[in-house]
């Protein structure tokens, strides 16, 4: 089935699910309604995840590290068996790979261990997490405000084009940011449960979730701490002593989860760990890897990722928070958005995925504004203008979702070059090296060979032949004559993504 036919089927299936979800919501049957949102959102995510190739940035690197984790979960490697010299400061071509925290790759490795090394298994953790997050958005929105607000927030989460693209690995930061967002959302959910039910187990689960968020994308996960404090204080169930004890327990738990890996890598791989830590800090003062952006980048970008009218609900919500500073529920949602917005706007390196973990808060803000307008129009004029705003608050995110999902475009989702690489896994012995191939990361994911995008010198190749390596050189019309004439090497054209 081609992309267009499958896309039409997926959109029809999701539309039916959303229609019946809305009907059940109208009947106040929110459990069924939210379940249908999750099923419809799952269908959209599965469709996008059905690209049977690795995406260039950044999925291919995460995929290869995850594949290598299957064999040695405590040894993070990109080039598992490096043959040529490498620069440990080059995260796109080194051996020990500490460029990202390990948890997302561990989850991908576990999935591929169960279901085989393939694209769907690779993306399955992100599909599952971003689908569950639809339900979590409803739970948090309904606990803080009311069920209608939670439902609309969950709907907006389920259709969001950026989240769906990241789930499928189509855009940079992919599965890392999905994991980060999920565990922050989960931590806030457990924090709300703890504040309401006063059960210590929920507080421990919140701490574990924050620890997992740190192991996904480091210290911005601590945004949960002020949110936890506001939830617990707002509940009115805790004395200062109990609050302090539980807050201490929360921090001990998250440290116990997140710290061991940091200590381990600085002990086992000190050179690489120090470099990556320094590199991460440089994101604040330098525009690294061509990602320098102006201060207003994220403020401008939210209209594309969350709908052009997002500024209306955001401005209204912030005004309500300032006007009634004692409303801790609005305050915690505002903190969830504003502190990261200020922090990442001040940083010189900016990418749209950096602010993804604030998306659920933006959905809740939009949903609360939508609910307010729905009530407001019953007693105020002009109704036609209010109705237009209400429609656009939903229609614009749907439009961006369709643009990103691309269900009606003719696309090659099972390219020939991938099929050719997969055949090489069975045809070639493990002690094989592929040179001059423009997609070496993909080659190492789909095969068990070591691949490079360049040709080493003649002396190096002769030395490798003497070590009984099978040498394949991809023919692109640029092989030096003295190397092409060597006995024992295999010269062949191998299809690539270029």
N, C-alpha and C positions, 0 to 999 in steps of 0.2 A: 504494500500500500504506500503510495507517494505521500509526501509531506502535506500537500493540500488536502487530499482526501482524509488523511488521518487528522489533520488540523480541524477540518469541518466537523468530523465526528466528535472530536474532543470538545470543541466549543459547544456543540449541540448538547452533549452529555452534561457538561458543566452548567449550561444554561437551564436545563431541566432541573438539575439539582438545586440551583439557586432559586428557581421559581417556587419549588415545593418547600424549600427552606423558608422563604419569605412567608408562604402561606401558614406554615406551622408557627412561625414567630407571631403572626397576626392572631393566632389562636392561643397565644401565651404558652406554647409547648416548646420552650427554648432548648431543651436537651436534644430533641430530634432536629430542630432547626439548626443548631450549631454542628451537630453530627453531619448533616447534609452539607453545610459550609465546608467542613473538613474534607469530606469525600470529593466535593467539586474542586476544592483547592488541590487535593491530591492528584486528581486527573490532569489539571493544568501543569503541575510540577512534573508528573511522569512524562507528559508529552515533551516538555522542554528537555528533560533528562535523556530523551531518546536520541541524542546526537551520538552516533557510534564512532566517535573520534575524540581525542583530547583537545581541549581548547588551549590556545597558545599562552595566554596570560590569565591567571597564574596556575590554572588547573594541572597542566602537564607536570609541573614540578612537584606539586602536592601529591599527585598520583604516583609518581615514581618513588618518592620518599615513603609513601604509604605501602607500596608494593614491597619495598625493601624491609619495612618494619615487620612484615609477615614472618620473615626468617629470624630477625633479631630486633625485638621491640625496644631494646634499650640502646641500640646503636643507630642513630639517625644518619642515614647516608643518602646522597644523591647519586654520585658515581659509586656504586657498591664495590666495584673492583677497578679502581683507576689504573690505567696503563701508562698514560702520559703524565708528565708533571702538571700540577694544577696550582692555582692561587687560592689559598684558603679564604681570602677576602672576597672572592667572586662567588656569590651564592648561586649563580646560574651554571656553575661548572666545577664545583669543588667536591670533596669527598664527604667529610663530616658536615651535616646540614642542620644548622641551628637557626636558620633565618626566621622560623616561626615556632611557636610553642607546639608541643607534640600531640595534644589530645585529639584534634580533628583528624590527623593522620593515623593515630591509633584506631579510631573508630572506623576509618576507611579500610585500614588493614584487616580489622576484625571482620568487616563485611565481606571483603574479598577472600578472606580465609574460608568463610562459610559458603559463598556463592561463586567463587572463581574470580580470577583477575579479568575484569571486564568493566565497561563504562557504567553500566547500571548499578552494579555492586559498589563501585567507587562512589557514586552519587547517592546511594540509598540512605546513608545516615543523614545527609542534608534534606532529602525528601521527607524522611520520617520526622526529623526535628522541626522543619518549617511547617509541616502539617499539624503536629501536636501544638505548635505555637499559636495556631489559629484558635484552638480551644483555650489556651492559656490567656490569650488576649481577651476573650469573652469573660473568663473568670475574673480577671483583674478589673476590667472595665465595669462589670456588674457589681463587684464588691465595693469599688470606690464610688460609683455613681448609681446606675440602675441597669436592669437587664437590657433594655433597648439600646443604651449606650454601648454596653459590652457586645451586643449582637452586631451593631453597625461597625464597631472597631474590628471585630473578628472578620466580617465581610471584607472590609478594606484590606486587612492583612492577607486574606485568602487570594485576592485578585492582584495584589501589588506586583507590577511588572519587574521591578528591580529585584525583589526577593525571589521571584520565580526564576529570573535569569541567573542569579547567584547560586540558587539551588541546583541548576543545571550546569553550572561551571562556565557559563558563556562569557562572563565579564570578570575583570580582575577582582581579587580578594575572595572570590567564590566561597568555598566550603568553610574557610577560616572564619569569615564574618557571620555566616549562618550559625555556626557553632557558638560563637561569641554572643550573638544576639539571643540565641535560644537559652543559654545558661543564665544570662542576666535576667531574662524574662522568667525563667524557672525560679531563680533566687527571689525575685520580687513576689512571685506567687506564693512560695513557701513563707516568705516574710509576712505576707498578708494573712496566711493561715495561722501562723504563730501568734500574730497580734490579736486575732479573733478568738482562737481556741486555747491559747496559753499552754500549748503542749511543747515541751522542750525538744521533742523529736523533730518538729517542724523547723525550729531554729537551727538545729544541727544540719538538717537537709538544706536550709538556706545557705549555711556556711560551706557545705560541700559544693553547692551549685556555684557560689562565688569562686571557690577554688578551681572548679572546672572551667569557669569563664576565664580566669587568669591563665590556666593551662591551654586556653584557646587563643587568647590575644592579649595577655598581660594586664597591666595595672588599671586601665580605664574601667575594669570590672568593679573597682571600688566605689563607683557611682551608686552601687546598691546600699552602701553603709548609711548615707544620710536619708535615703528612702526608707530603710529599715527603721531608723530612729523615729521618723515622722509617723510611720504606721503604728509603731508600738506606743508612742506618746499619745497619738490620737485615740487609741483604743481605750485609754483610761484605766486599764487593768493592772498596771505595774507601778509599784513604788519605785523610788529612785534607786534603792539598793537592788531590787530585782532587775530593774532595767540595766544597771551597770553589770551585774553578774551575767545576764543573758547576752549583753553586747560583748563582754569579754569572751564568753563561750563561742559566740559567732566568729570572732576574730581568731581565736585559737584553732577552731575547726578549719577555717579557710587557709590559715597558714600551714596547718598540718597536711592539707591536700596539695597546696601549690609549691611550698618551699622545697620539698625533697628533690624535685626535678632540677630546680635551679642550683642547689648545692651539688647535685650529681654532675651536671654538665660542666660546672666550673672546676670540679675535681678531675673528671675524666677527659675533658676537652678544653683546657683553660685558654689556649690560644684562640680557638674559634669562639668560645663563649665571651671572652673579653671584647673581641672585635665586633660581634653582633650586638652586644650591649651598647658599645660606643656608637655603632651605626644607627641603632634605634633612637638614641638620644639626639643624634644629628638631624633627625626628622624635624625637630623643633626649630632649629636655627638655619637649616639649609633646605633648599628645594631639590631633593634627591631624585635621580632617575627620571628627570624630565617632568616631575610632578609638582613643580612650583606653581602656586595658584594665588590669586589676590585674596585679601582678607575676607571679602564678601562671597567667596566661592560657594560655601555651604548654604548661605542664605539664598543665593540664586538657585542652587541646585535642587533645593527641596520642592520647587514648583514643578520640576520635571519628574522627580521621583514620586511625588505625592499629590500632584494636581495643582493647576495654576492658582486655584483659590485658597490654597493652604494658608496664605498670609492672613486671610480673614479670621478663620477659627483660631489661629495662633495668637494674633493680636488681641482678640476678644478674651481668650483664655488667660493670657498673661495679665490683661487689665483686671479681670475678675480676681486673679490671684493676688495682685497688688492691692486692689480695693478692699479685699477681705483677707488680710495676711494670716488670720487665725484659722482659715480653712486649710488644714494640713493636707487634705487629699489633693486639692488643686496645687498646693505648694510642691508636693512631692513629684507630681507630674511635670510641673514647670522646671524643677531642678533636674529631672531626668533628661530634659531637652536642652535647657539653657547652659548648664555647666559644660557639657561636652561641646556645645556649639561655640562657646567662647574659647575653650581650650584648643580645639582643633582649628578654629579660625586663626588663632595666634600662631599656630605651628606653620612652618613654611612649606612642608610637604603635605599635600592634600589629595585625597582620593575619595570618591563618593561613598565607598564602602565603610570608611572610617566612622561615619555617623549612623550606620545601619542599626545599631543597637538602640537608637532613640526612636526607631520607626513605630514600635507599639505605642509609645507615648503620643506620637503625632496622630496615630489612628484614633486613640481615645479622645484626644483634643478635638479632632474633626467630628467624631461621633457625638460628643457632648454639645458641640456647636449646632450640629444637625438637629439633635433633640430639642435644643432651646428654640431654634427657628421654627420647628414643627409646631410647638406650642404657641410661639409668639404670633404666628400668622392668623391664629383663630381670633385674635382681638386687635390686630393692627393691620394697617394698609401700607403700601399697596401689596396685595396678595400675589399679584402676578410676578412682581420682582422677587419676592421671597421664594416663590415656587421655582423661579429660574435658578436662584442660588442653590436651592435644595437639590434640584436636578443636576446641576453642574458639579456639586460636591461629590456626587456618585459617578456621573458620566465621564468626567475628565480622567479620574483614575482608571476607569474601564478602558477608555481610549488608549492611555499609555500602556496598559496591560497588553492589549491586542498588538500594539506596535512592537513591544518587546518579545512577546511570545512568538510572533510571526507565524500564525497558523495557516495563513492564506498565501504564503510565498513559496515559490518553487525552490527547494533547497536540496542539496546532496547531503544526506544525513548518514550515509554509509559509504564513504569514499573508498575508491579502489586502492589507494596507497596504504590504508590501514589493513585491508585484506591481504595485501602483499607482505606487509610486515608480520602479520599473524602466521602466515605460511612459513616464514623464515624460522619461527620458533621451533617447528618440528623438523625443518630441513637441515638446520645447522647445529653443530656441537656447541656445548657451553663455552668452550675455550675459543671463541671467535671474536674478532674485532672488526667493526665496520668503520671505515674512514670516508671522509668527504660526503657525509650525508647531512643535508640541511636541517633535519629534525631528529637529532640524536637522542633527546629526552624521550620522545615518543617511541623511538626504536627500542630503547632499553625497557620501556614499559611493556611493549607488546612482545618482546623477545627476551631471551636470556643472554644476549650478547652485549658487549660494551661498544658504544658508538661515539664517534666524534664528527664534528662538522668540518674538520680540516684534515690535511695529509701531512704526516710527520716527515722528517728527512729520511733519506735512503738508509742511512746507518741504523736508525731506529727500527725501520721495517725489517731489515736483515736480522737484527738482533731478536726481534719478536718471532720471526720465522724459525730461527734456531732454537727458540723455546717451545716449538711445536704449536704456536698459535695459527689458527686459520685466519688469513687476512683477506678481507673483502674491501675493495675500493669502489665507491660509487662513481660511475662514469658520467661526468658533466662536461667533458671536453677540456678539462684543465689539469689532467694528470701529467706530471713531468715525464719526459721520455726515459730518463734513467731509472725511474720507479716502475713505469709501465712495462719495461723490458725484464724485470726481475722474474725469476722462476718461482713458482709456488704461490703467487698471489692470484686472487680471483677478481677480475674486473667485470662489472656488470652494471647496467642501469637499474636503479631501484626507484620506483615512483615515490614522490614525496608530496607534502602539502603545498610546496612552493609552485 
